[in-house]
Amino acid sequence: MLQKIQELLQTVHAFEAQTKEEVEQFRLTYLSKKGELAQLFEAFKEVPNEQKKEFGKQLNILKQLIQDTLERIQAQFETNESVLQGIDVTLPEKPIMLGSRHPLSIVKNQIIEIFAKIGFIVSEGPEIEDDWHVFTALNFPLEHPARDMQDTFFIEKNPDVLLRTHTSSVQVRVMEHQKPPIRAIFPGRVFRNEAISARAHCIFHQVEGLYIDTNVSFADLKQTLLYFAKEMFGADTQIRLRPSYFPFTEPSAEMDISCSICGGKGCNVCKYSGWVEILGCGMVDPNVLDNCSIDSKIYSGFAFGMGVERIAMLKYQVKDIRLFFENDVRFLRQFEAAL
Ligand code: DAH
């Protein structure tokens, strides 16, 4: 009987079913009332008591193998059938939806490329900053409203830890660690404690630019920005600089471009003025250079800062800044062609 069990173990182990009928045949042969297993259990009753342990063990192994094998070959036909039932295997595959680059990344990369062509490299700084890099080194007076809790996200336990409100902080970090000439742009995310609306968000992106060398003049700044505006918005674009104030530049200006939507004729984007503001700029204040251990008697330079969302909104005529953060694919998919 032991030998019979051994033989069956080998046969069952090697069993493969080619058709559903063979699966049923297997079940009948081994598991039906008169099948092999039932017969063996019948014969087991006759086995002398002292051999029962040994026989019982082998018999149970065989029983388990038969049950497992039946499950295995049944499953094989079930899956095959469900694959073939009701599915036309000649149909083309469902198209795979490819992701696309986010419009803010597209615009940021364009800005980087435009400045790379005239020798500006890219540097980055931390989003979690300290007072020195965001305000003090940049010549912000102690009572300046930008330090106010209303604008800046401070960490409650330590007011010296804050989320940067502009990427101008990277200027300071770069000047502290590099010797002029410096020609670099600093893209990054900034944070302001502002109510979210169609025009403002508490998180947005800026690109800051910095050029420090001997004999850098306002004419260099103007020419650099004119080049940028033409590359970004088209060769017909004009610029105008309006006097302004920033603590870290002297003189300071804001730059407008001729409205890229109406070409300067007047529309609701430029509020019928023909001009739209796109950035702030100026000659780096000598105090800032000195704060960063750069000798303001030898070196001068210019800086500028622009909002990536603002440029993207103008370029793609996006009317609500919140669309950039909602990640609705119906919005995002429209920029695929712009990759
Ligand atoms: N940091 C300014 C802002 O966030 C933008 C800016 C203005 C940057 C003038 C500059 C600059 O470098 O010269 O509003």
Residues whose N, C-alpha, C, O or C-beta is under 5 A from the ligand:
A	BS01	DAH	T165 H166 S168 G209 F246 T249 G280 C281 G282 A303 F304 G305
